[in-house]
Amino acid sequence: MFTSARFERARVSDERDRMDGLAEAEAICRARGGRLTQQRRAVLTKLLTTGRPVTAYELLDLLRPEDAALTPASVYRSLDFLVEMGLGHRLDSTRSFVACEHPDHPHAGQFLICRACGTVVEAEDKRIVRAPADLGERHGFILDYRTVELTGVCGSCRGNDAAPTNTEAASRS
């Protein structure tokens, strides 16, 4: 059975954890009717190990030393496959891609994106998932894409200031 924790550990530099995570990704692909080819595996490995959102062209630059025959189209096809299999996400606001933190189950992603350093935090809040669906229904829309991208400044970039509590944040509204 696939576990998010195992896939998450693949993000670290330990080769054994990375191999375990990639084996789990391969199992997810098989279960979902796909195949994790060598090229798709290479793209996923880079997504896992960069630890930040990357564009297709950045991935191409990272992968070219290992495979000079790669083209932008082949990287985009691999990324499309990884997104389709639930192993990655496309961030439209930054035109970049990240590895999914919860590939063991389908979900609409919610992302907190720091505009200062580019850090991305993937969240899963059912209330946020429901809000766009409710909004669409009220206006007669069936939504195709329910990913939510929220930009701001992370705690690290704000310096030593602590994150506001829910009470402080509510009082500012």
C-alpha positions in Angstrom: 0.0 0.0 0.0 1.2 3.5 -0.8 1.9 5.9 2.0 2.4 9.6 1.7 5.2 9.5 4.3 7.2 7.1 2.3 6.9 9.3 -0.9 7.7 12.4 1.2 10.9 10.8 2.5 11.9 10.4 -1.2 12.4 14.1 -1.2 15.5 13.8 1.0 18.9 12.9 -0.3 19.0 9.4 1.1 19.2 7.1 -1.9 17.3 4.2 -0.2 14.3 6.5 0.7 14.3 7.9 -2.8 14.3 4.4 -4.3 11.4 3.4 -2.0 9.5 6.5 -3.0 10.0 5.8 -6.7 9.0 2.2 -6.3 5.8 3.4 -4.7 5.3 5.9 -7.5 5.7 3.1 -10.0 3.0 1.1 -8.1 0.6 4.1 -8.2 1.2 4.4 -12.0 0.5 0.7 -12.5 -2.6 0.8 -10.3 -3.9 3.8 -12.3 -3.2 2.3 -15.7 0.1 4.1 -16.4 3.7 3.3 -16.7 6.6 5.1 -15.1 9.1 5.0 -17.9 12.8 5.8 -17.4 12.3 9.4 -18.6 9.2 10.0 -16.4 11.1 8.5 -13.5 14.0 10.9 -14.1 11.6 13.9 -14.3 9.9 12.8 -11.0 13.3 12.3 -9.3 14.2 15.9 -10.1 10.8 17.1 -8.9 11.3 15.3 -5.6 14.9 16.3 -5.1 14.8 20.0 -6.1 12.6 20.8 -3.1 11.1 23.8 -4.9 8.8 24.5 -7.9 10.6 24.1 -11.2 9.6 25.0 -14.7 9.8 22.5 -17.6 12.9 24.4 -19.0 14.6 24.2 -15.6 13.9 20.5 -15.5 15.3 20.2 -19.0 18.5 22.0 -17.9 18.8 19.7 -14.9 18.2 16.5 -16.9 20.3 17.3 -20.0 23.6 16.2 -18.4 22.1 12.8 -18.0 20.2 12.7 -21.3 21.3 15.1 -24.1 18.5 13.8 -26.4 15.7 15.3 -24.2 13.5 18.0 -25.7 11.1 20.5 -24.2 8.2 18.5 -25.6 9.4 15.3 -24.0 9.7 17.0 -20.6 6.3 18.5 -20.9 4.8 15.1 -21.9 6.4 13.5 -18.8 5.1 16.3 -16.6 1.6 15.9 -18.1 1.8 12.2 -17.3 2.9 12.8 -13.7 0.1 15.3 -13.1 -2.4 12.9 -14.6 -1.2 10.1 -12.4 -1.4 12.4 -9.3 2.3 12.4 -8.7 2.8 16.1 -9.5 1.0 19.4 -9.7 1.2 22.3 -12.1 1.2 25.7 -10.4 -0.3 28.1 -12.9 0.6 31.2 -11.1 4.3 30.4 -11.4 4.2 28.2 -14.5 6.0 25.6 -12.6 5.6 22.0 -11.3 6.0 20.4 -7.9 5.8 16.8 -6.7 2.6 15.9 -5.0 2.8 15.5 -1.2 -0.3 13.2 -1.1 -0.2 11.0 -4.2 -1.9 8.1 -2.5 -5.4 9.7 -3.1 -6.9 12.0 -5.7 -7.4 15.6 -4.4 -7.8 19.1 -5.5 -4.5 20.8 -4.5 -4.3 23.9 -2.4 -1.0 25.7 -2.4 0.5 28.5 -0.3 3.2 30.1 -2.4 5.8 32.5 -1.0 6.3 35.4 -3.4 9.7 36.2 -1.8 11.5 32.8 -1.8 9.3 30.6 -3.9 8.5 28.1 -1.1 5.4 26.1 -1.7 3.3 24.3 0.9 0.7 21.9 -0.3 -2.4 21.8 1.9 -5.5 19.7 2.0 -8.5 21.5 3.6 -12.0 20.2 2.7 -13.6 23.6 3.4 -11.4 25.1 0.7 -12.2 22.3 -1.7 -15.9 22.8 -1.1 -15.9 26.6 -1.5 -15.1 26.7 -5.3 -17.6 23.9 -5.9 -20.3 25.8 -4.1 -19.5 29.0 -5.9 -19.6 27.2 -9.3 -23.0 25.7 -8.4 -24.5 29.0 -7.4 -23.6 30.4 -10.8 -24.4 27.4 -12.8 -20.8 26.3 -13.5 -19.3 22.9 -13.3 -15.7 23.4 -12.5 -13.0 21.6 -14.4 -10.1 22.7 -12.3 -10.3 23.2 -8.5 -6.7 23.9 -7.6 -6.3 26.9 -5.3 -3.1 28.9 -5.3 -2.6 31.5 -2.6 0.4 33.8 -2.6 1.9 35.6 0.3 5.1 35.7 2.4 6.2 32.7 4.4 7.3 32.9 8.0 11.0 32.5 7.2 10.9 35.5 4.8 9.0 37.6 7.3 12.0 37.2 9.6 11.7 36.3 13.3 8.1 37.5 13.4 5.8 34.7 14.5 2.9 33.8 12.3 -0.3 35.5 13.4 -2.7 33.4 15.4 -6.2 32.8 14.1 -7.5 35.5 16.5 -4.9 38.0 15.2 -5.7 37.2 11.6 -9.4 37.5 12.2 -9.1 40.9 13.9 -7.2 42.2 10.9 -10.1 41.3 8.5 
